[in-house]
């Protein structure tokens, strides 16, 4: 979930905006963008050594400190030894949608998104994982969305987070703070994130991003009813909020994750439309947090 630094204070809660990661173990998997003239080298890319130093600091902040399991992770790897007690959130249909945002490149690794994008910079831009399948020349026809941060291009992978809370006072606004209305510092409702990875294609027949993110009210519960149901059985695990601000220290917020392993193709032009009209005030793709790979920082998946 977004790339802001959280502390256990309400001010920081209201500023939260994302989750994401990268993986130095897969540096050899860094891929070259399909359309070369769309790529501008990231001069601020972190070294493998810097990534490892951050991982060491993160481990020191968790191990022996009664800190919970972290996110994101490789959803194909069930290993985890963090045993801090957690409460699994109810099904999203019984909760309240409170936020939708997305990250450029998947924060999680696994399923159909296993190509390593790179280490990225300190803000998480340029990191994460990309679609491991192939796209046609037509789907990759040049189309760009220029934003203040993280421009988007045909062929890019994004991971959308549909954030739900058990809080009936939750509102539909920008950031995780909308999920925590009425809660005091150091407390939280149960949280669940429904995660779906999409691939941006230049194809008017592909899925409409605005429709996929349409919010409905079902029996008094705000819901994102149009999340695809054809992208595999979600991998469910206990983790945390994310964001580059947590590369060196743990996130204290517990989240039940549901991550779908298959991608859905969306018409990139409709993503631009969503930026211009969404009620969550989203204007760009967020950066990603380093992939959490230390078993002591992960929960065991059943």
N, C-alpha and C positions, 0 to 999 in steps of 0.2 A: 504494500500500500504506500503511499507517496514518499517523496524524498525530502522530508523535513525532519530536523532533529527534535525528538520528543523527550521531555523530562516529565516527572510525575507532578505536573502542575497544569491547571486548567488552561493557562495561556498557551502552553506548548501543545496541549491537546487540540486546541482550536486551530493551531497552525499546521497540524499533521497533514501530509498529502501523498503518501505512497509507500510501495514495497518493491525491491528488486535486487539483482546480484550478478556476480561474475565468477569465473573459475580458473585460477592459475594452473590447475592440473591439466587443463585442456588448451593451453596456449597454442599448441600445434594445430588446433582446429580452427584458428582464426580464418575467416573467409573473406574473399574479395567480392565486393558488391558486383552484381551482374552488369549494371550500367555504370561504366567507369566514370563518366562525366558528372555523375550525381554524388561522387564521393570526394569529401575534403578530409585529408588526414587529420587525425586528432593529435595535435602537438602536445596535449596535456595527458596523454595515455600513461597510466601508472605502470611501473615496472613490476615484474613478478615478485621482486624482493619487497617492494612496498605493499603489495597485496598480502604477502605472507606475514609481514609485520602487523598489518591490520587484523589478520586472522588470529594471531597470537594474542593481541590485546583483547579481542572479542572473547576468546576462550578464558582469559584471566578474569574477565568481568562476569563470567557465568559460573565456571566450575568452583564449587565450594561456597557459592554466594546465594543459594536457594533461588536461582533464576530459572525461568521456564525455557522450554524448547523454542528455538528460533526458526525464522523463515527468511527467504525461500530455500528450497531444497531440490534434490533430484527425486522426482516422484517415482522413478523406476527402482529406487534403492530404499528398502524398508528398514534398514538398520538405524537404530537410535538407542541411546542409553540414558537420556535425560528423563528422570522419573518424577519430576515435580508434579504434584497432583493438579489436575485440570478438570474442568467441567465441559463436556462436549456440548456445543450449542445445539438448539433444536434445528429441525429442517427449516430452510429459508422461508418456506410457505407460512410458517408459524412465527416469523420474525418480521421486522420492518426495514425495508430498503431505505438507506439513508445517504448513500454516496455511490457515484460511478466515476471512475477515472481509469486511465491506462498508461502503460509504460512502453517505450520503444525498445523492442526486443523482449522476449519472454523473460520474466524474472525467474521462473522455475525452469528446470531442465527435465527432459524426458519426453516420452511419447513421440510426437512428430516434430519436436522442437529441440534438437540436440546439437546444432552447429554453433560453436562458440563465436560470439561477435568480437570479443577482445576484452582487455582489462578495463577499458573505459577510463574516464577521468574521475576526479574527486566528487563530482556531482552525479556520478552514475551514468553519464551520457557516453554512449559507445560500448557499454557492457551488455551482458545478458546473452540470450540464446535465440537462434533464428530457426525458421522452418527448414527441416532437413529434406523436404521433397523438391520437386522440380516444377517450374512454371513455364508457360509458353511465351514466345516472343510477344504475342498480342497482349498477354496479361502484364508483361513487363514494359509495355510501351510507356514512354516517359510521361510522368505526371508527378508534380511535386506540391507539397503544402508547406509554404514558408511560414514559420512561426518564430517567435523570439528565441525559443529554445528548441533544440531537437527537431529540425525539419523532417518531414516524412516523404518517402518516395515509393513509387510502385515497386513491389517486391519486398517491402519491409514487413517485419513481424511485429505485432503488438500483443500485449497481454492486458485484458480488461479485467478490472476488479469491481464486482458488484458487491458492495458492502452492506451487510444486514446487522441489525442490533435487536436485542430482546426488549429494548426500551420503547414503550408505546408513545413517548414524547419525542422520539427521533423525528428530525425534519429532513427535507430534501434540499440541501445546500452544499456549499463548497467545503470539502475537508471532513476529516473524521470527527471534528467537533460537533457536526450535525447529528452524529450518532449518540453523543454523550450528553445531550441536553438534560440538565437537572442533576447530573452526577458531580460529586465533589472530587477534588484532587486526590489521586491515589485509589479511586474506585472506578469501576466500569460495568456496563451491562455485558451480557454474553454477546460475543461478536462472531459472525461467520462471513467468510468471503467466498463467493462463487466466482471462480476464475475461468475465463475462456480466452484462448489464444486465437488470434485472427491473422490472416495474411492479406496485405493490401494489394489489390490487382486493378489494372486499368480495364475494367469490364463492366459495362452497364447492366449485365445480366447477373452479376454476383450479388450477394446479400447486401441489403441496405443497412448501413450502420445506425442510422437514426431509428429505424424500425426495431433493430436488435436491442437498442437501449431504451425503448419506449417504456414509460412507467405507468402502471395500472394500479387502481385501488381495488383490492379483492377482500371483501369482508372486513374492511377497516384496516387492512395491511397494505402498505405500498409494496409493489412487487415489480420485478423485471421479468415478465412472463415470456419474453421472446428470446431468452438465452437458448442457443441451439440445443436440441435434445438428440442430435445425431453425431455427436463428437466423442462418444465413448463414455463409459461409466466413470464418474468423477473419482479421483483418488482423494480420500479423506484423511486428514492427519491434523494433529494439534501442533500449532506453532505460534507465531507472533505477528505483529505489524512489522513492516520493513521500511526501507528507505536508506539512502547512503549515509545518513546521520547515524545509523546503527552499525556501521562497518567496524567500529572499534569498541562499542559498548552495547550491551543487550537491550532489546526492546522489552519493557515491562508489561506490555499489553498482550493478553492471550487471545488467540484467534483460532477457530476451527476452520480449516481450509477444505474446499472442494475444488480440485483442479482437474479439468477435462483433458484427456491425453491427445485428442485429435484437434486439428485446426479447422477453421471455417474461413473461406475466402470472402472478402468484402470489397465492394466497389470503393476505391480510394476517394472518389469525388464526394461520396456521402459522408466520409469522415470530416471533410472540410465543412460540409453543411452542418454537421453535429457541433463542431467547434463554434459555429456562428449562432446556434440557437439553443444549446443545452442549458438546463436550469441549474447545473452544478458549477457554472462559471469556469469550465475547463477550456483552456486555450492552447495547450501544447501537450506533447507526450512527456511523461516523467522519466527520470533516470532510474537506475536499478541498483539494488544493494548487492554486495558480494554474495555469491552462492555459499550457503552454510554447508560445510562438508565434514566437520568434526562430529563424530557420533555422540560425543558427550553434550553437544549443543542441540541434538535432534531427538524427537520423540520416536518411539518404535511404532511403525505402522503395522496394523493387523493384516 
